Amino acid sequence: MLKAMAKDAGFLKHKRITNHSVRKLLVQKLRNANILPTETMAITGHKNVQSITNYSNISVEQQQK
């Protein structure tokens, strides 16, 4: 299903898209939008805060703040 969705969205064929990579991207986008970790957990289904911090990378802008 994800493969078909990626194709429909126009992603490049050589780029590997997995459930894991999509979930990680979502966590990063939510974090960049300053969404609270508890709200992110509710959206992504993570069970604890540590698991989402493992997925997310803090942007340079956020580090400077």
ZAMARGU-4260 file (C-alpha; in steps of 0.2 Angstrom, whole numbers, plus 5000, padded with zeros to 4 digits):
<rodrens>
0) 5000/5000/5000 | 5014/5012/5005 | 5023/5008/4988 | 5007/5013/4978 | 5005/5029/4988
5) 5023/5034/4986 | 5021/5031/4967 | 5005/5041/4966 | 5013/5055/4976 | 5027/5056/4963
10) 5041/5050/4973 | 5057/5045/4964 | 5058/5027/4960 | 5076/5025/4967 | 5071/5033/4984
15) 5066/5020/4997 | 5051/5024/5006 | 5046/5013/5021 | 5033/5015/5036 | 5048/5018/5047
20) 5055/5033/5036 | 5037/5041/5035 | 5035/5039/5054 | 5052/5047/5057 | 5048/5061/5045
25) 5031/5064/5053 | 5039/5065/5071 | 5052/5078/5064 | 5039/5089/5056 | 5028/5089/5071
30) 5043/5093/5082 | 5048/5107/5070 | 5030/5114/5072 | 5032/5114/5091 | 5019/5101/5094
35) 5020/5094/5111 | 5028/5077/5113 | 5012/5070/5121 | 5002/5076/5106 | 5015/5069/5094
40) 5014/5052/5104 | 4995/5052/5102 | 4996/5055/5083 | 5010/5042/5080 | 5005/5029/5092
45) 5022/5030/5102 | 5021/5023/5120 | 5033/5035/5128 | 5043/5051/5125 | 5060/5043/5124
50) 5054/5033/5108 | 5050/5049/5099 | 5066/5058/5104 | 5075/5043/5096 | 5066/5047/5080
55) 5068/5066/5080 | 5082/5077/5076 | 5082/5094/5083 | 5085/5107/5069 | 5099/5120/5070
60) 5086/5134/5072 | 5078/5124/5087 | 5096/5122/5095 | 5099/5140/5094 | 5083/5144/5103
</rodrens>
